[in-house]
């Protein structure tokens, strides 16, 4: 398999995961960035050619939390900062333990202070200068308030809190940079931010008034969607400054990562703003965006940093958008549970996967967990793809044993037939970027996210797959695929 990143052709398969899929040390529920360099080295050693992460960005201090409902797209959440000392996460549920981890991590950094953080071996001084020069001062100040709210405090030395935020972010950047030196790292840029949060307040000049970001009705969501997020009008201010809410959120990480996935890339041409009338249907307004100017800015940014940009062009796509994305050098998204055409015919300038963070897992779609009829056309499409080419990949026996151990007595057929065939489908795809999610690789029967379901109803995004010893066993394997 091959993956193109910048001007470099690399052999292998891309691995897609959310850090929240992995457990951390000392019984903390979510892995932090200290694990990333080792994970990147292991992924490279077993034949993967890139590692794509779910959003790491700053989430609200309270409930609910989720990486696609951030306070800021420029700032990494304390949840993912490397642990500074011994911690314990208490709580009856994953959600409660995640909140405890975020609070403990923010508290540790505020207590340590900026100078102590700068002494960490992975602190990136260049990143600190870039963060201070690129972000608005109000973004840093407001992020400091989120840190303080996580530990139940207010006030404090404003200058010291500001410096602590910058230092902690530079440490996180240093770890991503070290991982990216071992294997190309891709990051995820969510489409919007929560109302009243860091970016919504600091970037108010760009914020779209009058409703929430969403999507019009389509064949998968007959009533449309409303995401409860603030969007940014990239034409609100003239010139390059107008694109800052998007290009800035990429540029701040462009020196430490190699790729970026742009969530809901339809918003580069038009944003869908929804309003809900209690006495009638949801209202929808489309706000045109400076598509060509934005794509030109993204192309320049990609060229200057040798970046691979992936556009999530799913949903009701306006005429001409996909052609414009391709001309600007962005990879289009080919998601097999939505696609009927064989993957072998996909254009090279695309990224192929079986699902996204919003879809059921491959094992669910293959009928391994519930009846495939529960997922309608998506399951039927996956079944047709799996009937295509002969099996081209074979799983290593040690990996099968470990994966079966993670799934109890179930999953034998999945690892003997479904997953090898799915990897074979990816290997014959014409796409340059071929992604398999960690959840699918390990045969999870729990989807990562249920669209439209709040954290109060289900612990979306924060579902662990394995405990620490199992994760160490997985990373101890020197091979996953015998042949592919």
N, C-alpha and C positions, 0 to 999 in steps of 0.2 A: 504494500500500500504506500501511497505517497501523499505528502502534505506540503503545499507550498506556503512558505512564510517569507514575505519580502521577495528577495531574489534567490532564496535558497530552497532547493528541493530536498525533502527529508523523507526517509522511509519509515513507515509505521502507521499506527492508528491513533487518533486522538481520544483521550479519556476525558469525560465530562463529569464533574461532580460539584456538589455543594460541600463546603467545609462542614456545614452542620450535619452532613451525613456521617461524619467520622467522630468517634469519641475522643475526648482529651485525656490527659494523664490525671492522676489523683482523683478519679471519679468525677471529674468535670464532664458535662454532657457533650460539649462541642469542641472539636479540635481547634487549636489556635495556630497562628502562622509559624510558630516554631517548628511545626511538623512539616511544613511545606517543602523546604529544601530536600529533606530526606525522601519525601514522597515523590518529588520530581526526579531525583536520582534513581529511585527504584523503578518508576514508570519508564524512564529512558532505558534502563538496563533490561527490562522485559520486552522492549520493542515498541512502546508507544512513542509517538513523535511530538505530542503536545499535551498540555494539561489545562483544561478550561474550567474555571471556577464559577460558581454562582455568585451573586452580588455579595460583596463584603462591606457594603456601605453603611453609614450611620443610621440606626433605627431610632424611633422614639423611645423615650425613657420609660414610658408606661406600657400598658397593655392596650391593644395587641401589638406584637412585633412580628415582622417578616421582612425579608431582604428586598422584596419588590414594593414595599411601602416605606421608603427611607425618609429620614430628615434631610439628608444631604447625599448627593451623588459624588461629592469630592472627598469625603472623609470616611475612613475605615472605622467600623464600630468597635468599641472596647471589647466586645465579645471575642474578637479574633486577635487581639493583642497578645503577644507571648506572655506566658505566666511569669511573674517576678518572684514568686515564693510559693510556699505551701498554701493550698486553698481547699475548701470543701464546699460542695454545692448541695444544699438541702432542698427538700421539696418532694411532694408525692408524685408529681408529674414531670415530664420532660420540660414543659413550658415553665413550670415553677423553678426548675433547676437552671434553665437557661437564664431566667431573670436573676437568679442568685449569682450565676457566673458573671453576668454583665456587671452587676453591682460590685462584686468582689474585685473584678479586674479594674474597673474605674477607680475604686477606692485605693487599690495598690499603686496605681500610677499617680494619683493625686498626692498620696502620702510620700511616695518616692521623690517626686519633684523632677523638674526638667534636667538638672545637672546629673543626677543619678542615671536617668534614662540615656543621656548622651554618652555615658561611660559604657553602655552595653556594646559588645563587639559588633553587633549588626546595625548599630545606629548609622544612618546615612546622612552625613552633613550636607551633601549636595541636595538631597531631597528636602531637607529642612529649609534651605534657601529657596528652593523652587516652590514649596508650599506657601511660604510667607510672601513670595513675590507674585504668585498666581491667584491665590484665594483672596477674596475681599476680607478686610479686617473683621467685618461683622460676621462673616461665616465662622471664623476662628473663635470669636467671642461667644457666639451662640452655641457652637459645639462645646465650648467649655461649660456652658450652662447645662447642657445635656449630661456631661460627665458628672456635674454636681448633683443634678436631679437623680441620677442613678444611685448615688450614695446618700440621698436624703438631705443634702446640704444646699445652702444658698449663700450668695455673697462670696467672701473670701478675697484673697489677694488676686485681683483681676489680671495683673501682669504675669504672676506666677502660673495661674491657671492657663492663660493663653500660651505661655512658653511650654507648659506641660503637654497641652494638646499638640502643638507643633512637634515636640520631641517624640511623643508617642507615635505620631503618624510617620515621622521619619524612620523610626525603628521598624514599623510595619513595612514601609517601603524597602528598607534594607533587606528584610527577609524575602520579600517578593523578588527583588533583584537577584539575590543569591540563588533562589530557586530557578529563576529565568536563565541563569547562567548554566544550569544543568539540563533544562528542558524548557522550550518555549511555553510561557504561561499566558493564558487568555483570561480576561476579566469581563464582567457583565455590567452594562450600563442600563439601569431601569428607565422606564419611559417618563416617570414623574416622581413627585415627592408628596409627602403628607401636608395638608393645610396647616398653616401656623408654625411650621417647623423651620429649621435652619435655613434651607435654600428658599423656601417659600417667602420667608421674611427678608433675607438678605438680597434676594434677586427679585424683589417685588416689581421692579421696573419691567421685567419680562413676563411676569406671571399672568396667565389668562384668567380674567374674571368671569363670574357668572355661572359656574358649573364645575363638574368634575370630568376628568378625562375618562374616556370609555371607547366603545366600539359599536358600530351600527349592527343591526341584525344580520346574521349570516346563517348558513346551513347548519352550523354547530351550536349557535346561540340565537334562537329564533326571536328572543326579546331584546337582543343587544346586551351590552355590558356597561356598567358604571363602576369605576375602580376606586372612587373616593380619593383621587389624587389631583394635585395641582400640576398643570402643564405650563410650558414656557413657550412664548411666541418668539421664535428666532428672527422675526422681522421687526420686532418692537423698537430696536435701536439700529442705527445705520452701520454698514460696514462689518468688519470682522467682529467688532464688539457685540453685534447683535447675536452672533452664534455662541457667545461665551457659555451659556448654561449647558450646552452640549459639548462643544469642542474643549472647553476648559476642564470638564469632568473627565475627558480622555487624556488631555495634555498633562494633567497633574500626575497621571500614572504611566505616561508613554515612555519614560526613561527607565522603567523597571519591569514592564511587561511587553509582550510581543504582539498580542492580539486583543481585540475588543469585540464583543457581541453587542449590537445596538438593539435593545428591546423595542418591539413595536415600531419598526422602521417606516411603517406607513405614515407615522407622524412627521417624517421629514418632508412630506408633500402636503398633508393636511391633518390637522388634529380634530378629533371628534370630542366635542364638549357636550355633556349630557346634563339635563336637569330633570328632576322627578317631580311630577305634579301629583299630589295625593288624590286628586279627583279625576285624573286621566293618565294616559300613557306617558312614558318617558320622552322628553323632548331632546332632539339632537340638532346640534349646530356644527357645521364644518368651518374650521378656521384655516385658511390657506397659509402655507409656509413657503419661505424662499428656498425651494428645493434645490435649484441649480446652484445658487450661491453657497448653500450649506454643503452640498456634495463636493463643490470645488474646495471648500475649506477642509473637509475631511480628507480629500485626496492629497492636498498639500501636507496635512498633518501625517498621513500614512507614509508618504514618500520621504519626509524628513526624518522619520523614526523607523522606517522599514517595518511598518505595522500591517497585520492582516485584520481587516474589518469585516465582520459578518453582520448582515442585515436580517432581522427577523421579519420577513415580508409575508406574514400570515394574516388571513382575514380577508376583508373586502378591499382589494388592492386597486387603487386608482389607475386609470389608463396611463401608460407611459412610465410608471414609477420603476418597474423592474428593469426596463431598458436603461433608464437613467442611472439606477444603482450599479448595473453592470458596467456601464461606460465609465463610471467613477472608480471602478476597481473593487467594489464591495462584493463579497460572496453572498449569493442568495441562499435562503434556507429551504432545504428539501426534507420534509418530515414525512416519513414513510407511512404513518398512520393516517395522513391526509392525502397522500399521493397515490394515483392509480397507475401511472406509467412506470415501467421497469427502471430500476436505479441505474442500470448500465447505460441508459441514454441521457443521464443528467449532464448538464454542462460542467466543464472543469471548474468554472468560477462559481462553485456552490459548496455548501456544507450540508452533508446528509446525516440524518440520525433517525432512529425509530420513533422518538417522541421528544417532548420538551418537558420543562418543569411543571407544566399544566396538565399533562396527559397521563393516563394510566401507564404502569410499567409494562415492559415487553412481556413479562411473564403473565400479567393480567390480560393483556391483549391477545395472547396466545391461548387463553382459556385454561391456564394452569391453576388459577386461584379461584375464579368464578366463571360462570358460563360466558363465552365470548360474545354471546348475544347481548349481554349487558352493556356492551360498548358499541353496538351497532355497526355502522359502516367502517369505523376505525379498525375494529377487529377483523372485518372482512378484508380490508385492504392489506393489513399485516399478513393475514393468511395467504393472500395471493402472492405477496412478495416472498414469503417463505417457501412457496411452491416453485420458485423460479430456478436459479442455478443449482447444480449439485453441491453437496457439502464441500467447502474448500478449506475450512478451518477445523482443527482438532484441538480440544482442550487437554492440557497437561493433567495427568492422573492425580498429581498432588493437589492441583488447584480444584479439581472436581471434588476430591475428598473434603477439602476445606470448605468449599461452597455448600456442599451437601450438609456439612456439619452446622453451618449457619442457618440452614433451612429445616432442620429436624429430619423427619422421615420423608418429607415431600421434596419435589424438585428433580427426581431422577430423570424423568423424560426431558425436562427443561435443559439440563446440562448435557444430556446425551444427544438431543436432537435440536431443540429450538435455538439455543444460544449458538452452537456451532454453525447452524444454517444461517442465523441472523448475521454473524460475523462474515460468513461467506457472501451474503448479499451486499454488505458494506464493501467487502474487498473487490467486488466486481463493479462497484459504482464508478461512474465517470467523474464524480466529485473529487476535488483536491483535498477537502477536509472531510474525514469520515469519523463520526463521533459515536462512541458507545458510553452510556452513562454508567457510573459505578453501581447504581442501583440495579441496572439491568445485568451488569457483569456478575453481580453477586446474587441475582435471582430474587430480588425483593418483590413481595406481594403487597407492599404498601406504597401507594403513589405519594409523591413528595408534597403536592399541593392539590387542593380541591378548589377550583376557581369559585369565588363568591361565598366561600365559607370562612367565617372569621376565626381568629385564634381562640375565641371564647367557646366555639363549637368543636374545634378540632385542632390538634397541635400541628398545624401545617408547618412544613419546612424544617422542623426540628425533630426528626425521627432518626434515632441511631440505628445502625445496621449491625454493629458488632461491638463487643466490649474490647478493652485495651489489649488483652492477650491475643484475641482473635485478629485484631488489626495488625499486631506485631507479627503474627504468623503469616498473614497475607503479605506483608511487606518483606517477610523473610523468604518468600518464594523467589527463585531465580528464573522462573518461567511460568507463563500462563497458557500460551499457545504452543502446541507442538508443531503445528503447520498452519499457515494462513497465507 
